[in-house]
Amino acid sequence: MKLIRSLPVFLLVTVTTAVAAPDQAVDPSTLKDKVTIEVGKSIAVRFEQQGNTLTRPKIVEKAADQPTTLSLDFRKQDDMLILVTKNPFPKDLKFRALARLKGRKSYFETSIVPVKAGLLSFELWQDPIEELILFDFTLIDNQP
């Protein structure tokens, strides 16, 4: 694998254990401005921006067509599930996630680390997650 020296890329890797918190139940049917992604899918999502809040997500053909389009890739690699998020915004991106395990109908909230401005983030799970629902997309001031 070649190391590209002209393009520094910082990666944030987080290993997350899916733990359901009974007092934090979120009903996915009540969520507005949500994005659903299944294992094995890559999507590009364009938003309307209202201040620091991202609303009205719309799946678009390619992220390259719109400079402020969020790229999401949810893949299985070996025994891990990986969500790769590419943040095109000039601020850090924070969002929440619900996960549904294979063979289950219910969802639980799982932790997501904010994605640094202009960078990639990798979230990793060992649990048999089939689907994620991402919501509450907010731009925040860059964190040190």
N, C-alpha and C positions, 0 to 999 in steps of 0.2 A: 504494500500500500504506500503510495507516495504521499509525502507531507507537503502540502501546498503552503509555502512560506509567505506568499504575497497576499493571502486572504486569511487573516486570523479569525478563527471561529472559536468562541467560548461555548462550552457545553455544560449544561446543568443537568446532572443525573440524580434522580431520586428513586429510591426503592420504596414502594408503598405497600403496606399490608392492608388488605381490605378488611376493615372492621366496621360493623354496623353499630351506630350509636342510637339506641332506642328512643332517646329524647330529642333527636334531631331528624326525625322522619320528614322527608319532603315528598309530596305527591307529584310525580312528573306531569300528570294531566293538568295541573294548575299552573305550570310554569309558562311564562311568556319568554320570547326571545331565546329559545333553546336550540341546540344543535345536537342531533343524534348521529352517532357513528358506531358502526359494527366492526368487529375484528376483520382484518383483511381489506379494509377500505381506506382510501385516501381522498380527501375532499378539500376544496378551496371555498372559503366562506367570506362573503363581503357583508359589511355592516353599515348601518347609518350611525353616525356619531352625534350624540347629544351631550355636549360637554365632555366629561370623561366616561360616559356610559355608552356602550355599544349596543345598538338595538336592531331589530328587524333583520336578523341574519338571513342571507340568501346564498344558496349553493351556486357557484359559478363554474364555468368550464375550466379555466386555468387561473392560477394565482398570478402568473406573469401578465395577464391582461389588465389587472388592476394593481397598482402599487401598494395599496393598503388592504390587501386581501390576506386573511389568515389561512395558513396551510396546516392541515391536520392529517396525520397518518397513524392508524391504529393497527399494529401488526403483532403476530406471534413469531417469536424467534426462540428456538429451543423450548425451554420450559417457562419462558418469560413472555408477558404481554407488554408491549411498548407503545406509548402514545408520544409521537413526536409532534411538537407544536412549533411552528415558525412564526414569530412575532414581527410583523413588518412595521409596527407603529413606533413613533419616537419616544413613547413612554413604556414602562413595564406594563404587562398585561396580567390581570388577575381574573380568574374565573373559578366557578365551582363545578363539581362533577358528581353525578349519580352513576352507580354501576349496577348492572344486573348480571348475576352469576348464571352459568349454563344450567338450563333446566328449571330455572326459577322465574316467577312472574314479578316478584317484588324487587325494588331498588333500594340501595343504601348509599349514603354519601361517603365519598372517599376524598382524601386530601390531595390537593394539587398545589405545587409551588408556583409562585408568580414567574412569568417568562420575561426575562430581561429584554429591554428595547432592542429590536433589530437582530435578535439571536434565536437560537434553537433551544428547546427544553425537551428532556426525555423523562417521562414518568414510567416507572416499571412496576409490574404486579406479578406475583406468582399465582394468584387466584384465578380460577377458570371464568374470567369475565367474558361475556358475549357482546355486551353493548354498553356504551357510555352515553349519558345525556349531559352535555355541557351547557352551563347557563350562568347568568349574573356576570357578564363580561364587563370589566371595568379597567380603564387605564389609570395607572397610579404613577406618582412621581418616582423617578428612578431611585431604587434602594441601593445603598452602598454594599 
